[in-house]
Amino acid sequence: MKSFLKISSILLILLVLLTGCWDMVDIDRRIFIGNVGVDKADDKYLFIFTYPIVRKLVGGEGGGGGGGGGKSIYTIKTEARSFSEAVSLIAHRTSRRIYFDHSRNIILGEDAARSGLKELMESFETNTQTNRRSFFIIARGKAEEILGQESDQEVLLAYYIESLFKDSQNKGDLIIKDFSQVMEQIHSLKGNALMPAIVKTGKELDVHGGAVIKNYRLAGFLDPEEARGINILRGEADQTITAFDLGDKKMVVCEINRVDSKPVLVKSDEAPVLRYDIEIAASLKEAPIMKIDSKVLKELEETFASEIIKQVEKGIEKVQKDYRVDVLGVGEYLYKYKPRVWKKYEKDWENIFPDAKIIINPKVKFINLGPVI
Amino acid sequence: MLMDNDKISTRQAIVFLISIAIGAGILSLPRQVDEMAGQDGWISIILGGIITLIGGLIVAALVARQKEDAVKISEKLAGRFITWVIGVFYIIYFLMISAVVNQTSAEVINQFLLEHTPKGFTIFSILLLGFYAVRVGIEPAVRTVMVLFPSAMFVFALIIFTCLSKAKIDEILPVMTTPFKNIFFASQQTLFALEGFEVLLFLAPYLRKPEKAKIIVTLYTAVTTLFYLFITVVTFMVLGKNETKFFVWPVFMMIRGITAPGEVFERLDAFAITIWVVQIFTTLVGYYFSTAIIVKSLFNLKEESYLSAVFLPLFYFAANLPNNFAENKDLAGYVNYLIYPAAFFIPAFLLLLSFLKKAGGKS
């Protein structure tokens, strides 16, 4: 009798503790949003969500017939004032529960970005559902266009866009940043940041260059060369392919393997003068056939170094003179390493930065010469 | 009961105390120091560690001298009335501090893991487990902690190391530009995270070698301070000091921003929360146990097992006092003031008395 009581009481407790799961949602009752797009729509935003219909994907990826007809990606749109409101509105129309844990990209349309990003960014940041690992991208044009793109290369659009950044072979030409990295920069530069950009070109999407955010507004875009220059200056241009002329219609293509960039404060008058010592390790990818010995190599290195100066200065010119916003990290460097000097500039940095003089001092070392010498 | 050797070794005591200290503070400490001391917050933690060590050594000296729990000591030295005051104070203190811990854990679970599960239920299940662990005395409780602690710390360290891939080392520069006053005030905030050694006051009769109490607190302070220092510095490096301030639980937001290499486990936040809840559990076990000991000594009882059952509803009631983050923060602020008497003044007072008594005895 005693053991019967014991066992039955244990069973009773199990009954209470193991069944009442408030939060159980089976995986087939969930929707995993792949992309989030935002465009401006009058005084509201147009939110676009895309998600894969798993049923249609099964068997499709191996190339064997696909899983029935129709599109494998579902797009749902709604007008709303914020991210959470948009989610609550589309929830009326979706058959399953919405999850953002695996969302890959958040794409903001150009109009929305130009009209001000503060509220939008805060709405993403304060929502606990936002996936902080998704890429945070500004679209040239409308986000709707980008998300309407059908790719023949990948079944899933979200995966396609993600791979453009993640598996890029030429990383220096683009700004690659996920949500957490963009927000980190937004907070530490008080509303300024560099963000990835995306554009639709015919049947493909193109992620070259980047977008410059100034005071929570899109100031403009960078072309690949400018982005490369800024990346080299910031020491973030690993795996970058670039070329330089030798004269006589000859040119050399090389890949930057590693960049190490160190700023040094030279003078601090009305505007600071800085020298960036940039050490580059590169390899030759393509060169006219010639006898390469250490003397020729020296010349090549010097020519490449002057090309680097040109490229970096082009990038600096754009953000310093055109956009007049410090996304190069100059102020950050002064604040961290020369706090006393920084005190002088801190208040009026926005106006001082365009006058700051930046000297580029690159040192190139070829570490890989290719198969023909 | 089978537990006739109800004693714990020095190593067990060290691990027990460390797992009491490492708990609720993990997720929010970087924000707390950042709010006042900015990127110099890590200096505050070292400072907090030194203050903790001072308090710890006082407690250790008392324990090594008297080899009994604080209630018994004060009964011998200060008389019945003061003993009751001290006892009731410590009960309230442990109730309040576990209320803060409980509420924090319920809130985090509610926000990120189980959205629709009522807070009361998560609080109650952790408390029930805590009761189960301490119901037969200290040894099983400490053994549980000994099993949980290394695995939890290993996984947590692994997660934080993964975060290093996004760290920018110069984020903690410039050093010492914040006024020292701010750094010092921030170090007071760290006490809430670092303390836990006052439990030693009530562990004393169960220590196999109470004379080694100094080694216990020294190692305890070193490990907890370094652990919190490591987490805070990594958080500063990944999020930057401006964004750290922004989040209620910055460490958790940092973990949400990283992907484990290889993408086998894309999200690490679920792991982190699980580990964290385990640490919360061990923290509560410590306070729970101490409360039972106090009552046992106050009433001169032999057994504390049924006492912990009496305290279950009390702990539950206390945990439901604050209802949201803001209220909980206020309560944590008050508890922070209680730490000074609980961990510094009362032990120092008792130690002083014990010196006086001895001197008096001699003369």
Boltz contact constraints between the chains, C-beta under 6 A:
constraints:
  - contact:
      token1: [A, 22]
      token2: [B, 116]
      max_distance: 6.0
  - contact:
      token1: [A, 22]
      token2: [B, 117]
      max_distance: 6.0
  - contact:
      token1: [A, 23]
      token2: [B, 114]
      max_distance: 6.0
  - contact:
      token1: [A, 23]
      token2: [B, 115]
      max_distance: 6.0
  - contact:
      token1: [A, 23]
      token2: [B, 116]
      max_distance: 6.0
  - contact:
      token1: [A, 23]
      token2: [B, 117]
      max_distance: 6.0
  - contact:
      token1: [A, 128]
      token2: [B, 111]
      max_distance: 6.0
  - contact:
      token1: [A, 132]
      token2: [B, 256]
      max_distance: 6.0
  - contact:
      token1: [A, 132]
      token2: [B, 257]
      max_distance: 6.0
  - contact:
      token1: [A, 133]
      token2: [B, 259]
      max_distance: 6.0
  - contact:
      token1: [A, 180]
      token2: [B, 257]
      max_distance: 6.0
  - contact:
      token1: [A, 184]
      token2: [B, 239]
      max_distance: 6.0
  - contact:
      token1: [A, 184]
      token2: [B, 240]
      max_distance: 6.0
  - contact:
      token1: [A, 184]
      token2: [B, 243]
      max_distance: 6.0
  - contact:
      token1: [A, 187]
      token2: [B, 242]
      max_distance: 6.0
  - contact:
      token1: [A, 187]
      token2: [B, 243]
      max_distance: 6.0
  - contact:
      token1: [A, 188]
      token2: [B, 240]
      max_distance: 6.0
  - contact:
      token1: [A, 188]
      token2: [B, 242]
      max_distance: 6.0
  - contact:
      token1: [A, 336]
      token2: [B, 170]
      max_distance: 6.0
  - contact:
      token1: [A, 336]
      token2: [B, 173]
      max_distance: 6.0
  - contact:
      token1: [A, 336]
      token2: [B, 174]
      max_distance: 6.0
  - contact:
      token1: [A, 339]
      token2: [B, 174]
      max_distance: 6.0
  - contact:
      token1: [A, 339]
      token2: [B, 177]
      max_distance: 6.0
